[in-house]
Amino acid sequence: MKSIFLDTETTGLKPGRIVQLTYIIEENKKFSRAKNFFFMVEDWEMDERAAQVHGFTVDRLAVLSNGQLFEDAVDEIKEDFKDGIFIAHNSNFDKKFIDAEFGKLNISCNTKREFCTMKYFKDILKLPARRGNGYKNPKVEEVMHFYDIDADYVLEKTKKIFDCEDISFHDARYDTMAMYICCLKSQNRNIDV
């Protein structure tokens, strides 16, 4: 069984473009590999509010991506996703963008099914909703707090697995690693990377 833990950073809230795609692949519950892609986008595609959240401006993306577009990496991504279970925190959001990117190229994404960690952890954390109607969807940081996972530990593991130094807390690499560690903790599994 192949599990694909992933996160995206995007040009906005509506399916536009993915500017960063990060994923960790497990095969039969063992770490297999981790990948990170940055993609170049045009000025008119980037919502200013999105850039403020993730910090990736069009100019910075041009450098980080080395001019690479999603279509340049699609064959590699498609092969990595083949027959895998797509796991993301708010999977509807990430899947919508991934499907849009693949759809622009008339290609199928090849994942078998998806699993939303936000929905999964909602019933575990049982954080009260603001209006008192049930439970709220937890943020990854709240899940980390619940499992007593230190942010610096996540940062250290992120730098190691993705072989990088320059990383922030809204970088998809960090968010993917945080979600991955939370999932392992919820299953009483240790991280083996």
Solvent accessible surface area in square Angstrom, and as a share of the most:
residue,aa,sasa,rsa
1,M,123,0.55
2,K,31,0.13
3,S,10,0.06
4,I,0,0.00
5,F,9,0.04
6,L,1,0.00
7,D,25,0.13
8,T,7,0.04
9,E,20,0.09
10,T,9,0.05
11,T,5,0.03
12,G,11,0.11
13,L,149,0.74
14,K,167,0.71
15,P,61,0.39
16,G,24,0.23
17,R,51,0.18
18,I,1,0.01
19,V,0,0.00
20,Q,0,0.00
21,L,1,0.00
22,T,0,0.00
23,Y,0,0.00
24,I,0,0.00
25,I,0,0.00
26,E,4,0.02
27,E,67,0.30
28,N,110,0.56
29,K,112,0.47
30,K,132,0.56
31,F,58,0.24
32,S,44,0.28
33,R,75,0.27
34,A,25,0.20
35,K,47,0.20
36,N,42,0.21
37,F,19,0.08
38,F,17,0.07
39,F,2,0.01
40,M,58,0.26
41,V,6,0.03
42,E,96,0.43
43,D,108,0.56
44,W,209,0.73
45,E,32,0.14
46,M,25,0.11
47,D,46,0.24
48,E,129,0.58
49,R,172,0.63
50,A,15,0.12
51,A,15,0.12
52,Q,130,0.58
53,V,90,0.52
54,H,9,0.04
55,G,34,0.33
56,F,4,0.02
57,T,69,0.40
58,V,27,0.16
59,D,115,0.60
60,R,92,0.34
61,L,0,0.00
62,A,41,0.32
63,V,114,0.65
64,L,63,0.31
65,S,6,0.04
66,N,138,0.71
67,G,34,0.32
68,Q,51,0.23
69,L,60,0.30
70,F,2,0.01
71,E,89,0.40
72,D,91,0.47
73,A,4,0.03
74,V,10,0.06
75,D,108,0.56
76,E,79,0.35
77,I,0,0.00
78,K,68,0.29
79,E,111,0.50
80,D,7,0.04
81,F,0,0.00
82,K,97,0.41
83,D,75,0.39
84,G,0,0.00
85,I,15,0.08
86,F,0,0.00
87,I,16,0.08
88,A,0,0.00
89,H,33,0.15
90,N,56,0.29
91,S,2,0.01
92,N,91,0.46
93,F,49,0.21
94,D,4,0.02
95,K,36,0.15
96,K,94,0.40
97,F,0,0.00
98,I,0,0.00
99,D,65,0.34
100,A,26,0.20
101,E,3,0.01
102,F,3,0.01
103,G,43,0.41
104,K,108,0.46
105,L,56,0.28
106,N,143,0.73
107,I,48,0.25
108,S,74,0.48
109,C,11,0.06
110,N,49,0.25
111,T,25,0.15
112,K,136,0.58
113,R,145,0.53
114,E,71,0.32
115,F,82,0.34
116,C,15,0.09
117,T,0,0.00
118,M,31,0.14
119,K,116,0.49
120,Y,77,0.29
121,F,2,0.01
122,K,62,0.26
123,D,90,0.47
124,I,63,0.32
125,L,17,0.09
126,K,111,0.47
127,L,50,0.25
128,P,102,0.64
129,A,23,0.18
130,R,240,0.88
131,R,215,0.79
132,G,62,0.60
133,N,121,0.62
134,G,50,0.48
135,Y,91,0.35
136,K,62,0.26
137,N,71,0.36
138,P,1,0.01
139,K,127,0.54
140,V,22,0.13
141,E,98,0.44
142,E,50,0.22
143,V,1,0.01
144,M,11,0.05
145,H,154,0.69
146,F,101,0.42
147,Y,44,0.17
148,D,132,0.68
149,I,14,0.07
150,D,85,0.44
151,A,41,0.32
152,D,96,0.50
153,Y,77,0.29
154,V,0,0.00
155,L,33,0.17
156,E,109,0.49
157,K,29,0.12
158,T,0,0.00
159,K,60,0.25
160,K,136,0.58
161,I,30,0.15
162,F,26,0.11
163,D,133,0.69
164,C,22,0.13
165,E,133,0.60
166,D,106,0.55
167,I,24,0.12
168,S,59,0.38
169,F,103,0.43
170,H,94,0.42
171,D,3,0.02
172,A,0,0.00
173,R,24,0.09
174,Y,11,0.04
175,D,29,0.15
176,T,0,0.00
177,M,0,0.00
178,A,0,0.00
179,M,5,0.02
180,Y,1,0.00
181,I,4,0.02
182,C,1,0.01
183,C,6,0.04
184,L,4,0.02
185,K,91,0.38
186,S,26,0.17
187,Q,86,0.38
188,N,147,0.75
189,R,55,0.20
190,N,140,0.72
191,I,34,0.17
192,D,87,0.45
193,V,27,0.15
